[in-house]
């Protein structure tokens, strides 16, 4: 493999880790918002999601 191929593999792995981290943060924020809605909906008179 040439140096260009190695650089592309390293760049691809780095980008995959960045995308996975962003996706995990997005999922965690979704869980937090869903949990807040689940707890606050009965107090505010909103319908529960399930």
C-alpha positions in Angstrom: 0.0 0.0 0.0 1.3 3.5 -0.8 1.5 6.3 1.6 -1.6 7.8 0.1 -3.6 4.7 0.8 -2.4 4.6 4.4 -3.3 8.3 4.8 -6.8 7.6 3.4 -7.3 4.7 5.7 -6.3 6.7 8.8 -8.5 9.6 7.7 -11.4 7.2 7.2 -11.0 5.6 10.6 -10.8 9.1 12.2 -13.9 10.3 10.4 -15.8 7.1 11.4 -15.0 7.7 15.1 -16.1 11.3 14.8 -19.4 10.3 13.2 -20.0 7.6 15.7 -19.4 10.0 18.6 -21.8 12.5 17.1 -24.5 9.9 16.6 -24.0 8.7 20.2 -24.4 12.3 21.5 -27.5 12.7 19.4 -29.1 9.5 20.8 -28.2 10.5 24.3 -29.9 14.0 23.9 -32.9 12.2 22.4 -33.1 10.0 25.5 -32.8 13.0 27.8 -35.5 15.0 26.1 -37.8 11.9 26.0 -37.2 11.4 29.7 -38.0 15.0 30.5 -41.2 14.9 28.4 -42.2 11.6 30.1 -41.8 13.2 33.6 -43.3 16.6 32.8 -46.2 15.6 30.6 -48.6 14.6 33.4 -47.8 17.8 35.4 -48.5 20.0 32.4 -51.6 18.2 31.2 -49.9 16.9 28.0 -50.6 13.4 26.7 -48.1 10.7 27.5 -46.3 9.2 24.6 -47.4 5.6 25.3 
